[in-house]
Amino acid sequence: MSGSERGPRERMVFSAAQLIRRDGVAATGMREVAAHAGAPRGSLQHYFPGGKEQLVNEAVAWAGRYAGKRVARFLAALDEPTPSGLFAEMVRQWTDEYEAKGFAGGCPVAAATVDRAESTESTREAAAAAFATWTAPVARALAELGVPAPRTEPLATLMISALEGALLIARAERDVRALTTVAAELGPLLDAAVTRDGAV
């Protein structure tokens, strides 16, 4: 597929992710995705012959890749990289968004999980894979920061779980309190996991 053919398809996946993170899967229709992406409605069937289920699953996969790729950027932004600093950056992207734009958006992977995990097996699998795609680079980063290998994946899971829970509370309260709280409370635990011989 040429770059020009990939353009509209990628825009539709991105648009689906944006609409899902704001409205959930049930309220995100194919027409809305096409309009958001500036694509002809007929192109949806061309690019996504599996219909809405395929589009949702690809949007969820995109979100997992996006979150995973941001980990390196978060580390690069730190003058003195630490596990607590990494987590603070993960949280800060959301506090910045909520303070600038309001609390309309959340994580598209979480939204798809809530809406479809029990009713659509392929979407549940896509969400599980997306979380794994996000967890792996966080665990690698922790290893690079000196956390011993046996603890990197559990702590990465803890970080993502705390962030996802705080996002739900922040949206419910219309306040970043839960986000700043998890960053402050989890930070010392994460830094305490670093050992001198943990670096790889």
C-alpha positions in Angstrom: 0.0 0.0 0.0 1.4 3.4 -1.0 1.9 6.3 1.4 -1.1 8.1 -0.1 -3.4 5.1 0.4 -2.2 4.8 4.0 -3.0 8.4 4.8 -6.8 8.2 5.0 -6.7 4.8 6.7 -4.4 6.1 9.5 -6.5 9.2 9.9 -9.6 7.1 10.4 -7.8 4.9 13.0 -6.6 8.0 14.8 -10.1 9.6 14.6 -11.7 6.5 16.0 -9.2 6.5 19.0 -10.0 10.2 19.7 -13.7 9.6 19.6 -13.6 6.5 21.7 -11.5 8.2 24.3 -14.1 10.9 24.5 -17.4 9.1 24.0 -16.8 5.4 24.4 -17.2 2.7 21.8 -21.0 2.5 21.8 -21.4 6.3 21.0 -18.7 6.3 18.3 -20.3 5.6 15.0 -18.7 5.0 11.6 -20.2 8.2 10.2 -18.7 10.2 13.0 -15.3 8.6 12.4 -15.4 9.4 8.7 -16.5 13.0 9.4 -13.8 13.5 12.1 -11.1 12.1 9.7 -12.4 14.1 6.7 -12.8 10.8 4.8 -15.6 9.6 2.5 -17.9 7.2 4.3 -17.4 4.7 1.5 -13.8 4.5 2.3 -14.5 2.9 5.7 -15.8 -0.3 4.1 -12.8 -0.3 1.8 -10.2 0.0 4.6 -12.2 -1.8 7.3 -14.1 -4.7 5.7 -14.6 -6.0 9.3 -16.7 -3.0 10.1 -16.8 -1.1 13.3 -15.3 -4.0 15.3 -12.1 -4.0 13.1 -11.9 -0.2 13.3 -12.3 -0.2 17.1 -9.6 -2.9 17.5 -7.2 -1.1 15.3 -7.8 2.2 17.2 -7.1 0.3 20.5 -3.9 -1.2 19.0 -2.8 2.3 17.8 -3.4 3.7 21.3 -1.2 1.0 22.9 1.6 1.7 20.4 1.3 5.5 21.0 1.5 5.1 24.8 4.4 2.8 24.5 6.4 5.1 22.2 5.9 8.1 24.5 7.9 6.3 27.3 11.2 7.2 25.6 10.1 10.8 25.2 9.2 11.0 28.8 12.6 9.7 29.8 14.4 12.1 27.5 12.5 15.0 29.1 14.1 14.3 32.5 17.3 16.0 33.6 18.0 13.2 36.1 16.0 10.1 35.0 14.4 8.1 37.9 11.4 5.8 38.1 9.4 8.5 40.0 10.4 11.0 37.4 9.2 8.7 34.6 5.9 8.2 36.3 5.5 11.9 37.0 5.9 12.6 33.3 3.3 9.9 32.4 0.9 11.6 34.8 1.8 15.1 33.7 0.7 14.5 30.1 -2.8 14.0 31.5 -2.8 16.8 34.1 -1.6 19.2 31.4 -4.4 18.0 29.1 -7.1 18.3 31.7 -6.0 21.7 32.9 -5.8 23.0 29.4 -8.8 21.3 27.7 -11.1 20.0 30.4 -11.9 16.4 31.3 -13.7 15.1 28.2 -11.0 12.6 27.1 -9.7 9.4 28.7 -7.7 6.4 27.6 -9.2 4.8 24.5 -8.0 1.3 25.6 -9.8 1.7 28.9 -12.9 2.9 27.2 -13.0 0.0 24.8 -12.3 -2.4 27.7 -15.3 -1.1 29.7 -17.6 -1.0 26.7 -16.7 -4.3 24.9 -14.6 -6.6 27.0 -17.5 -8.9 27.8 -19.4 -8.6 24.5 -16.6 -8.6 21.9 -13.8 -11.1 22.4 -11.6 -9.6 19.6 -11.8 -6.1 21.3 -11.0 -7.6 24.7 -7.9 -9.3 23.1 -7.0 -6.0 21.3 -7.2 -4.2 24.6 -5.1 -6.8 26.5 -2.5 -6.6 23.7 -2.5 -2.8 23.8 -1.8 -2.8 27.6 1.0 -5.3 27.0 2.4 -3.0 24.2 2.4 -0.1 26.7 3.7 -2.1 29.7 6.7 -3.5 27.9 8.5 -0.2 27.3 7.7 1.0 30.8 9.3 -2.2 32.2 12.4 -1.8 29.9 12.7 1.8 31.1 12.6 0.7 34.7 15.4 -1.8 34.0 17.5 0.9 32.4 16.9 3.0 35.5 18.3 0.3 37.8 15.2 -1.7 38.8 16.0 -5.4 39.1 14.5 -7.5 36.3 12.0 -9.5 38.4 10.4 -6.2 39.5 10.2 -4.3 36.3 7.0 -5.8 34.8 5.1 -5.8 38.1 6.0 -2.2 38.8 5.2 -1.2 35.2 1.8 -2.8 35.7 1.3 -0.9 39.0 2.2 2.4 37.3 -0.2 1.9 34.4 -3.0 0.6 36.8 -2.6 3.6 39.1 -2.6 6.0 36.2 -5.7 4.4 34.6 -7.6 4.5 37.9 -6.6 8.1 38.6 -7.9 9.1 35.1 -11.3 7.7 36.0 -11.4 9.5 39.3 -10.1 12.7 37.7 -12.9 12.6 35.1 -15.5 11.9 37.6 -14.4 14.7 40.0 -13.4 17.1 37.2 -10.2 17.6 39.2 -6.6 16.4 38.8 -6.3 15.6 42.5 -6.2 11.8 42.0 -3.5 12.1 39.3 -1.2 14.3 41.4 -1.8 12.0 44.4 -0.8 8.8 42.7 2.4 10.6 41.3 3.3 11.8 44.8 2.5 8.6 46.7 3.9 6.1 44.2 7.1 7.9 43.4 9.0 7.0 46.5 8.0 3.3 46.2 9.3 3.3 42.6 12.6 4.9 43.5 13.1 2.6 46.4 13.0 -0.3 43.9 16.3 0.9 42.3 19.4 -1.1 43.3 23.0 -0.4 42.4 23.3 -3.7 40.5 19.8 -3.5 38.9 20.9 -1.5 35.9 21.3 -3.4 32.7 
